[in-house]
Amino acid sequence: MRIAADIAVGLVALLHVYFLVLEMFLWDTPYGRRVFGLTPEFSAASKSLAANQGLYNGFLVAGLLWGVGSDLAGNAGAFSIKLFFLSCVIVAGVFGGFTASRKILLVQALPGAIALLLVCLS
């Protein structure tokens, strides 16, 4: 079960790498605008805010990978690290789901919650 949990945490980390790339580098491109449903004017005006948001996704990635790496190294604190960062993912997903788009609940919060469940069961 621990392997499945670490794979799930790794997948959540990869998902957040994708968010980082979208927000930091592709926000003001046709692909980024299509993904987020933005107009060229809005994406240009909000580009720096999106890059900041993408950076925070990078911190989530770092924490999630730290948790998996700690687990693989046999660190007793790995559970707490994964618990904290997955909780951050879920809280951010729920907040985004209620303030920006309901889709965020499915794309961010649900995978985080599934990974957290697996971590707690392992």
N, C-alpha and C positions, 0 to 999 in steps of 0.2 A: 504493500500500500504506500510505503514511503516513496518508492520510485515513481508511482503514479502521481503522487502529490507534487514531487519535485518537477516532473514533466509538466504538470498543470501550471505550476508557478512559472516555469520557464516559458510556457506559451503565453501567459499573461504578460511577462516581460517583453516577449517579442511583439505582442500587440501594442505595447506602449512604445517600443522602438518605432513602429509604424506611425503611431500618433506623433511622436517627436519629429520624424521626417516630414510628415504632412504639415505640421504647424510651423516648424522652423524653416523649412526649405521649399515647400510646395504650396504654401498658403495662397500666394498671389500668382499662381499658374492656372491654366485651364483645368488641369486635373484637380488641384486643390479646391478651386472654386466649385467644381462639379460635386466633389465629395461632400463639401459643407453647404452647398446651395447658396453661394455668395455671388454678389455682383462684383464686377471688376473695381468699381469705385469703393465698395465696402472693404474688399480684400486689400486694396492698396492702403486704405486709411487705417486698417487694423493690423497690418503686417507685424509691427513690432510687438503688439500685445499678444498675437498668436505665437510669435517666437518665444516670448517669455513663458507662455503656457507650455510650449513644447519642451522648454528647458526643465520645467517641473516634471514632465513625463519622464525625462531622462533621469531625474533623481529617483523616481519610482523604479525605473529599470535597474539602476545601480543597487538599490535596496533589495529588490527581489532577487537579483543575481547574487548579492552578498548572502542572502538567506540560503539559497540553494548551495552556494559554494561552502558555506559554513556547515551545512548538513552533510555534504560529501566529505568534508574534512573531519567530521565527527564532533563538531563543536556543540556543546550542550545548549548554547544560546540560539541555535538555528531556528528552533520553533518560535521563539519570541520575535526574532527578526522578521520571519515570514508572516507571523500574525500581525505585526505592526504595519508592514508595508502593504499587505493584502487588505487590511482594514482601511488604510489610506486610499487605495484604489476603489474600494467599495463606496466609501463616503464621497469621494470625488464623483464617482459614477452616479450615485443617487442624487447628489446636488445638481450635477449637470442634467440629469434626467428631468428634474423638476423645474430647473431654471432656463435651460437652453433647448433641449430636444429629448423627448421620451425615448428615442432610439438609443441614447447613451446608456439607459438602463440595461438594454440588451447587449450592447457592444462592449461596455466597460464594466458595469456593476455585476452582471450575471457571471461572466467568466471569473471575475475576482471572487465572487461568492462560492462558485463551484470549487475553485482552487483552495479557498479557505476551508471549506468543508472537508476536502481531501486531506489537507494538512492536519486538521483537528482529528481526523479518523486514523491518521498514520501513527 
